């Protein structure tokens, strides 16, 4: 009798998703799918709005990373306003970059402490009631406290630049709304209610040392778990360095050969398209030249470190060298190494924030530039989870007529499906009993991608959990419903 | 505890939700209305969803009130219940519960402010602005009940 095991939803990722595993009559995994059940419709929602509203409206797409959408949209409307990134004032660019680094830093901190650490600290077969951040706090109070304060640091950077943490206004067409004041700058340079940026660097370095030590003790499962060859995509500077705000698009295949050779972001549509599958609302982006099967890429910290030649900040660069040397200076295709890569990126962000905060010119008041209207704008940045694309077209009145968004998690759609298949085959094949630990392993693989599957939907009791098992004739033989909140 | 003791500078009111998703915006609408009334003596905040750093926020207070929309079917259109630390297992950071935030506060800071959850029943969760008429009625009832019970010094209603 065939059994279809359903894990619904994936735990501890942003929003929710659904995994179905299909077994054949011998109990062997035949296939596995990661279903995205959320349909957002934002691209239609924003049509008809004036272009200058886009950076505000898109913040409401997702309460987890509103700043990423805000900045990507801002870059797009800069172009509609007649300005390219190099046309903005140095002060405005520095403030936007500081905002972005603050956002990535706090997002990575959240993922590591809240999502990944229960997996890493308690192991693959830990009981469900142990796999949460309260247990992390019980077993390692200092780690939990640092995680909270690192999140708080990033959030306070966002608040200082945008005016407030929610619905803040940072970027406007051609620049930014507000400068940074000296007392605000000093809050981040000195110890107080918020630790200083220097403490952020120290703590992040400790986290990188932790993950390396953890890897040394657990390298077998970390190297092999959910590992599969893939392409990798990210932004780089003209010198080939890691770049999160403004750069060129680079992709490599699993062996390190370039499949996208540092192309301008404005040309993205010449190289990418999106496939669809009937079992998921989420699309599958891929490189046109390589087709649906070979042209898909991972995005996010692991991909970014793979495509970059180096990192411009010293401590992170040293860590990158060690990271790359572990895989023989070839692309790392070990999914669990995403956690390691994520922490190296946190260190890079902390170092970059230090540089920007120590630069007094960030207090400048030259915040805006003006240009001549264009009918179209494209904004691409590296959000915490990967490459984020915002593309708008407007009519003569400046009203948005067309919008195309490719969010980071969409790029990773195929990679997450591959990870689910890998784990399913390894842990569920021909097993007579399915333990919760086995099911958790499928989720561990997905969590490594730090996916964000929904958009700021939060209501108590909104997301009931459901698990379904079907026999070979698609009859429901087991149903389990769990209430959240 | 007398109901009016919640109305103090040592109380924090946290509205949770997304005003761009119809009835999911009731947490914010509730807090914004209370802020306008100027009779609430505590502090108030808005959140898309609770995050781990909110454990750091609530440690500063003696009482915490979390306000959010709910899909639960309620008799009065809303419910009011005490929030206990770490009672529930989390499945998504998109839904970091008040209980988990309180549990984190207890473990990390050794503080457990007395906390409550006000859940207001909603019906429409689509991507659009504006609360549905039916949910608006529940919101108004919740506001009326809250103000009468906690903000009106002339009435002491048994908890």
Interface residues (C-beta under 8 A of the other chain):
Chain A: X9 X11 X12 X13 X14 X15 X16 X40 X41 X42 X45 X57 X60 X63 X64 X66 X110 X113 X114 X115 X128 X129 X132 X133 X134 X137 X138 X141 X144 X145 X147 X148 X149 X151 X152 X155 X166 X454 X455 X456 X457 X458 X459 X460 X461 X462 X463 X465 X482 X484 X485
Chain B: X16 X17 X18 X19 X20 X21 X23 X24 X46 X47 X48 X49 X51 X52 X53 X55 X56 X68 X69 X70 X71 X72 X85 X86 X88 X89 X90 X91 X92 X93 X94 X95 X96 X97 X100 X103 X104 X107 X108 X117 X119 X122 X125 X127 X128
